[in-house]
Amino acid sequence: MRPAFAVALTIAALTPGGPAHACRTVAPLHLEDVRFADLVVVGRIARYEIVRDMEFRRKMLASPHLTPDMRKLYEGPEGLISDFARFEVRIDEVLAGSAPAAIIVTWDASTFGEPETMPAGPFLIALRDPKSPMPPLRGPSGYIGPSPDPNLPTVLQAPCSQAFLFESASDEARAVRALLRSGE
């Protein structure tokens, strides 16, 4: 494991009272970042689940230097920065790119943690191929880890900023549609 990764995970795991995060401040959302998306759709979320990083937990629990508090943390149900969400998007409309009627995607919002549940939507969702460039870091700190599954599209999100996952009738979704129509 890379030392910086372990430090970021430990710091995030020690954050009390909520999901793990590794940002000191929230970076502003730049809707123009939709240009980093390989696919933009409107669809409904199904089969949403949080995938716990059990491999990381086992590695940490194997450490002979683990304190009792840290052991309790890695044995417990609380989210860690290496956890991620996986869900199906049942597509109603393709705004950019091409897609089948339904796709499985990941969402690694490691800067803030993922919600335990998600409503069905509909949502406007921008996705990128894990091998594609991502938006730049715009905050004073952030954790940028590898994609949880290099074979699945992932929700577009700049580090320390909001995900491109908007209620389909929201102001943000209308603005993204306008940006896509204008070709910006």
Number of C-alpha atoms within 10 A of each C-alpha: 7 6 8 10 15 13 11 19 20 17 15 24 22 15 13 9 7 11 19 26 26 23 19 12 14 17 18 12 16 14 14 13 18 25 19 18 24 19 22 27 24 23 23 20 19 17 12 20 17 18 15 17 15 13 10 17 17 12 11 18 18 11 10 7 10 13 11 8 10 16 16 13 17 20 14 10 9 16 25 26 27 26 21 23 22 21 17 17 25 19 20 15 14 17 17 18 11 12 13 9 12 15 13 17 20 26 25 27 27 26 26 21 22 22 14 11 11 13 11 15 17 20 23 28 28 27 27 22 20 20 11 11 11 18 18 11 15 17 16 11 16 23 20 17 13 11 17 20 15 12 13 18 24 26 25 29 27 25 26 28 22 19 18 25 22 20 20 19 12 12 11 17 20 15 13 25 18 12 15 16 11 8 8 11
